[in-house]
Amino acid sequence: RVEGSDQLMWTKEFSKESPSFYAYPSANSLVLFWPARSKAISSLMNDDAAAAAQLGHYKGKEGVNFVQLLDLDSGKARATLCVDTGKESFQIVDAVAAGDRLVLSDDKDRQQIYTSHGDFKGTVTGRHPVVSARSNLMAAETERGEVAVYDLTTVQQLAVYDFNSRVAF
């Protein structure tokens, strides 16, 4: 709904199962997740050859998530991809799509970076990521409470900022 009114912006119906989702308004992104072995994805594979081809790369579906990236303001699909959690050796706890990158936060305080085509670019340690689609940069809090800044194209650390007290961002 449009903020401050009853006007509906867009809708999307999920007839089989509702996905897990993460919204990131400042990057205009909505990330939807389903376990690949869910009824919704089994049904989708019957109707969508591209989705079936993406999932066909995985021998088993245990720990594989089917991910859709949408524009938050329009509901338009930006990309679909599959993410393998190594038979659920980690859990996804947050996600943001910015530009052509998807940043997944896991329960091991890692940020895993993918292209919108599903290509894995790299992993960095940190939590509470903040992503700028315009500059293609990400800031994340390190274990020591510093703020590390990364280039999302190269997944290279550009700077580390250390403050006298914990940073809130």
Disulfide bonds with the S-S distance in Angstrom:
none
